[in-house]
Amino acid sequence: MSGAHLEPLIKSRTVLPRAPKNWHSWALITIFFGLMAALVWSWLFIDMTLSTVFGGFGDIWNLIQYMFPPIFDNFPEALRATIETIWMALIGTTMAVVLSVPLAFLAARNTSPHPLVMAISRGIISLARAVPALVLAAIFASSVGIGPLPGVLALGLHSIGMIGKLFTEAIENTEATSRDAVVSTGAGKWQTVLATIVPQIMPSSIGTSLYRLDINLRESAVLGFVGAGGIGFLIWSELRGLDYQRAISAVSVIFVAITLIELISVRLRTSIIGDHLSSTPKQTPRKLARVARDQKKIYVAITSRQLTLPWTQERVLQATVGGTYLLLMIVALATIDMPLLSVYKLGDDVVLGIGRLFPPDFTTARSELIKGMLETIAIGFVATALGLLIAIPLGILTARNIIIRRLVATLTRGMLLFIRGIPELIFAVIFVAAMGLGPVPGTLALAIATATFMAKLIGDALEEVQQAPRDGVSAVGASRLQEFISAVLPQALPNLVSQVLYMLDVNLRSSAVLGIVGGGGIGFLLISAIRGFETETVGAIVLLIFVIVYAIELLGSFVRRIVE
């Protein structure tokens, strides 16, 4: 509290209340040691030894060599399946965005009409996020049949969890000044929303949607493992037949598609919401001239009282992106092998399929449920820890404001982008084929996926730090290492803690499905129960996954509030 705020209190001789006890540090210490204890237990539970970890890499390398050279005689089929996968991701993401917008406005504190409505909306968003997309796809495939439709439904419903959450946070973080100004003119609630909130959240919402499209493209690539269409079905068929050379050819096709779409998506996000670097972007003469032309167009439109907005570069970009998106959606809906005209008739089947999961049965396979769930938790903790150890040095190498040679950062980012293009379930299949069934290959596969993703998050967090503290430390003669420890790391640490807990949340969901390919965890029991039509057991597994994931999410939210 500043002196200006304290002065009235001093003048009135008001007795200030005692400051509350600083329990935040003790809470963080308790949580830290609790997580460390959980990690040690997890390592011992899955019998993770260094000899097992490093001894299996020889077998993995031999299997990778056996996959090459790839055989591309299935290229036409792989290309068709890849296009279907892209359409699944596009339609599923669009479905999620459409459903998330009203949910987010109902869930946000500053736009929700009633606390009960807000609680219900937030519960729906949390539930959608807690159940993995692969689990939803398996459930829908058993209800509506195999094909792309279960994949679209699974991607759409699961994506509501992330998109709805981020949309809600964006709405709650909007400035109140503009809303108050519009309200003072006599505008209604929803007029105020359209005039003030929507323009503020539009750039971040577009960025969130594009980011989710990237994720859904990776997830849709493996949904075919449970009969949900796309390239995953072809890959799974080749792997079951031990035809690894044709399987890797199919993987390479979807890998190229994922990489290209991610590059396009990153470019679009940068153009729409700007560069994430904290430093001022380089203003070239060409950029300055373009900005000057746009400002002149806006000035002319205002002074001449034009009824239409001028076609500035920003508006041209938005119109181009919007038009291209609508065209792709039309093509996707027209070409995908999905009964779109009868989707509304499938509502009863979907509801009936979900209804069969209740009441959940925890007794029939109690021992298998306990063992599988504990193994899933252990895989999630160990994979997160191993991934973090690998990600820290890689993340530092990707930070363009930390590494002197930008070429190093660029090459590291390229390598991570290359590895990120391969879904973790593909890694799990390779590791299981080389090392055998069990939690160890599943843990290693998930650790690699975690490392590539966390490295990107760490690099972005380091690039977002303020430059002023670094300049102050450097001015007193500190080395680059001292500057990093004293000025960079303290700024990035709160965000990093939040991201680690987020990755633990993600990995617990991911580890729940690794058992589908023999990677340990409860996934094997889940897929066996689905194929055996043991719907009450499926309901029990889904409920257990939801409880554990939601508990980790609450822990993450608690830690973020303390750290921030």
GILINUR-V620199 format. One record per residue. N is the residue number from 1. OMEGA is omega as a letter, one per 20 degrees, with the letter a starting at -180 (999 if undefined). BURIAL is 1 if it has 24 or more other ideal C-beta (glycine too) atoms within 12 Angstrom, else 0. Layout:
N;OMEGA;BURIAL  N;OMEGA;BURIAL
This chain:
1;a;0  2;r;0  3;r;0  4;r;0  5;a;0  6;a;0  7;r;0  8;r;0  9;a;0  10;a;0  11;a;0  12;r;0  13;r;0  14;a;0  15;a;0  16;r;0  17;r;0  18;r;0  19;r;0  20;r;0  21;r;0  22;a;0  23;a;0  24;a;0  25;r;0  26;r;0  27;r;0  28;r;1  29;r;0  30;r;0  31;a;1  32;a;0  33;r;0  34;r;0  35;r;1  36;r;0  37;r;0  38;r;1  39;r;1  40;r;0  41;a;0  42;r;1  43;r;1  44;a;0  45;a;1  46;r;1  47;a;0  48;r;1  49;r;0  50;r;0  51;r;0  52;a;0  53;a;1  54;r;0  55;a;0  56;a;1  57;r;0  58;r;0  59;r;1  60;r;1  61;r;0  62;r;0  63;r;1  64;r;1  65;r;0  66;a;0  67;a;1  68;j;0  69;r;0  70;r;1  71;a;0  72;r;0  73;r;0  74;a;1  75;r;0  76;r;0  77;r;0  78;r;1  79;r;0  80;r;1  81;r;1  82;r;1  83;r;1  84;r;1  85;r;1  86;r;1  87;r;1  88;a;1  89;a;1  90;a;1  91;r;1  92;r;1  93;r;1  94;r;1  95;a;1  96;r;1  97;a;1  98;a;0  99;a;1  100;a;1  101;r;1  102;r;1  103;a;1  104;r;1  105;r;1  106;a;1  107;a;1  108;a;1  109;a;0  110;r;1  111;a;1  112;a;1  113;a;0  114;r;0  115;r;0  116;r;0  117;r;0  118;a;1  119;r;0  120;a;0  121;r;1  122;r;1  123;r;0  124;r;1  125;r;1  126;r;1  127;r;1  128;a;1  129;a;1  130;a;1  131;a;1  132;a;1  133;a;1  134;r;1  135;r;1  136;r;1  137;r;1  138;r;1  139;a;1  140;r;1  141;r;1  142;a;1  143;a;1  144;r;1  145;a;0  146;a;1  147;a;1  148;a;1  149;r;1  150;r;1  151;r;1  152;r;1  153;a;1  154;r;1  155;a;1  156;a;1  157;a;1  158;a;1  159;r;1  160;a;1  161;a;1  162;a;1  163;r;1  164;r;1  165;a;1  166;r;1  167;r;1  168;r;1  169;r;1  170;r;1  171;a;1  172;a;1  173;r;0  174;a;1  175;a;0  176;a;0  177;a;0  178;r;0  179;r;1  180;a;0  181;r;0  182;r;1  183;a;0  184;r;0  185;a;0  186;a;0  187;r;0  188;a;0  189;a;0  190;r;0  191;r;0  192;r;1  193;a;1  194;a;0  195;a;0  196;a;1  197;a;1  198;r;1  199;a;0  200;a;1  201;a;1  202;a;1  203;a;1  204;r;1  205;r;1  206;r;1  207;r;1  208;a;1  209;r;1  210;r;1  211;r;1  212;r;1  213;r;1  214;a;1  215;a;1  216;r;1  217;r;1  218;a;1  219;a;1  220;a;1  221;a;1  222;a;1  223;r;1  224;r;1  225;r;1  226;r;1  227;a;1  228;r;1  229;r;1  230;a;1  231;a;1  232;r;1  233;r;1  234;r;1  235;a;1  236;r;1  237;r;0  238;a;1  239;r;1  240;r;0  241;a;0  242;r;0  243;a;0  244;a;1  245;r;1  246;r;1  247;a;1  248;r;1  249;r;1  250;r;1  251;a;1  252;r;1  253;r;1  254;r;1  255;r;1  256;r;1  257;r;1  258;a;1  259;a;1  260;a;0  261;r;1  262;r;1  263;r;0  264;a;0  265;r;1  266;r;1  267;r;0  268;r;1  269;r;1  270;a;0  271;a;0  272;a;1  273;r;1  274;r;0  275;a;0  276;r;1  277;a;0  278;r;1  279;a;0  280;a;0  281;a;0  282;a;0  283;r;0  284;r;0  285;r;0  286;r;0  287;r;0  288;r;0  289;r;0  290;r;0  291;r;0  292;r;0  293;r;0  294;r;0  295;r;0  296;r;0  297;r;1  298;r;0  299;r;0  300;a;0  301;a;0  302;a;0  303;r;0  304;r;0  305;r;0  306;a;0  307;a;0  308;r;0  309;r;0  310;a;0  311;r;0  312;r;0  313;r;0  314;r;1  315;r;0  316;r;0  317;r;1  318;r;0  319;r;0  320;r;0  321;r;1  322;r;0  323;r;0  324;r;0  325;r;1  326;r;0  327;r;0  328;r;1  329;r;1  330;r;0  331;a;0  332;a;1  333;a;1  334;a;0  335;a;0  336;a;1  337;a;1  338;a;1  339;a;0  340;a;0  341;a;0  342;a;0  343;a;0  344;r;0  345;a;0  346;a;1  347;r;0  348;r;0  349;r;1  350;r;1  351;r;0  352;r;0  353;r;1  354;r;1  355;r;0  356;a;1  357;a;1  358;i;0  359;a;0  360;a;1  361;r;1  362;a;0  363;a;0  364;a;0  365;a;1  366;a;0  367;r;0  368;r;1  369;a;1  370;a;0  371;a;0  372;a;1  373;r;1  374;r;1  375;r;1  376;r;1  377;a;1  378;r;1  379;a;1  380;a;1  381;a;1  382;r;1  383;r;1  384;a;1  385;r;1  386;r;1  387;r;1  388;r;1  389;r;0  390;a;1  391;a;1  392;r;1  393;r;0  394;r;1  395;r;1  396;r;1  397;r;1  398;a;1  399;a;1  400;r;1  401;r;1  402;a;1  403;a;1  404;a;0  405;a;0  406;r;0  407;r;0  408;r;0  409;a;1  410;r;0  411;r;0  412;r;1  413;r;1  414;r;0  415;r;0  416;r;1  417;r;1  418;a;0  419;a;1  420;r;1  421;r;1  422;r;1  423;a;1  424;r;1  425;r;1  426;r;1  427;a;1  428;r;1  429;a;1  430;a;1  431;r;1  432;r;1  433;a;1  434;a;1  435;a;1  436;a;0  437;r;0  438;a;1  439;a;1  440;r;1  441;r;1  442;r;1  443;r;1  444;r;1  445;a;1  446;r;1  447;r;1  448;r;1  449;r;1  450;a;1  451;a;1  452;a;1  453;a;1  454;r;1  455;r;1  456;r;1  457;r;1  458;r;1  459;r;1  460;r;1  461;r;1  462;r;1  463;a;1  464;a;1  465;r;1  466;a;0  467;a;0  468;r;0  469;r;0  470;r;1  471;r;0  472;r;0  473;r;1  474;a;0  475;a;0  476;r;0  477;r;0  478;r;0  479;r;0  480;r;0  481;r;0  482;r;0  483;a;1  484;a;1  485;a;0  486;a;0  487;a;1  488;a;1  489;r;1  490;r;0  491;a;1  492;a;1  493;r;1  494;r;0  495;a;1  496;r;1  497;r;1  498;a;1  499;r;1  500;r;1  501;r;1  502;r;1  503;r;1  504;r;1  505;a;1  506;a;1  507;r;1  508;r;1  509;a;1  510;a;1  511;r;1  512;a;1  513;a;1  514;r;1  515;r;1  516;r;1  517;r;1  518;a;1  519;r;1  520;r;1  521;a;1  522;a;1  523;r;1  524;r;1  525;r;1  526;a;1  527;r;1  528;r;0  529;r;1  530;a;1  531;r;0  532;r;0  533;r;0  534;a;1  535;r;1  536;r;1  537;r;1  538;r;1  539;r;1  540;a;1  541;r;1  542;r;1  543;r;1  544;r;1  545;a;1  546;a;1  547;a;1  548;a;1  549;a;1  550;r;1  551;r;0  552;r;1  553;r;1  554;r;0  555;r;1  556;r;1  557;r;0  558;a;0  559;r;1  560;r;1  561;a;0  562;a;1  563;a;1  564;999;0
